[in-house]
Amino acid sequence: MTIQQLLKTAPVTTLLLVSFIGLFIMQVLTGVDANNPSTEALLKWGANALPYTMGDEPWRLISSGFLHIGLMHLLFNGFAMYFFGQIAEPMFGSAKFLALFLLAAIGGSLLNNHITWQGILEGTGQPGLSAGASGGIMGIGAALLIAAFFKISVNGMVLNLKSLILIMGINLVYGFAVPGIDNAGHIGGALTGLIIALGIGIAHRQKLVAQQPTSVSYQTDYANYRTNGNIYAETDRHIPVNSPINTDVNTTVNNVDGNDSQTIIHTMPVSHTMPVPTTTVKPAIIWQLLPWIIMLLISAGFVWWWQDIHNQILQVLNAVN
């Protein structure tokens, strides 16, 4: 896929890739080592680090998702974003896709900081730093996993659930097997993407249910029996649609006493094809807004989570001083 095609199909994915590469080029141009950047340089350019992120610089929760530690890290995440993004963005829509990536990146950084802080309290850990789009990308991957489960299609194609499970599993196992990988960031991002995608999947299923045509057809036949000027009506005899029905059948019979004959007129509806009304309704507004409501709740939860860790750190610092 060319850059022009990618920009047309997945504009947010293209912009994210440009931002990853652009930030890396700016780092290198200012003297940062392209393969082994220093801790000071990474902190300067927005890496996630517990004392800063949970202190007065919560913006690092987002900035760290665009920063990469070396060229290989950038290439790995860049290719993953390219392949996942060109599928996920058309499927979810650009706005949901961007919100999904950002929230997954934040969720990964928050889980990293939470585990780091718990390790410090228990005396088994120490502050470190993390960076990279891995948390956001794992969130997109988990969302595609849910999309495959709900059979959400893109360009008429449904994703292979088993293949996605294999890809996600390999990434998680790789993170635990290789030292220096931010496993908490991967897991936090994947869990965030999974929860958001559940909302998208449920909304998609409700949309399909609402779009199913509903048919309503009624036909009541009647027979008017007219005998010697008296009319007797028989109503509510159900006749299936399109069934062959005779119309206006006149029958002449003789009275048993030999008097004048009497005519019994059976008046029946003419056989014809009735139009079947179909209605297609939009799903209730609550289902359309469900993914955004879930993302709003997640955002509120993240704010509370950051505030909780922030207050714990302040309490410990005040106790020490």
Helices and strands as residue ranges (DSSP letters): H 3-9, H 11-29, H 39-44, E 48-49, H 50-53, H 60-63, H 71-92, H 94-122, E 129-130, H 134-149, E 153-154, E 157-158, H 161-177, H 183-211, E 214-215, E 220-227, E 230-238, E 249-253, E 262-266, E 278-279, H 285-320
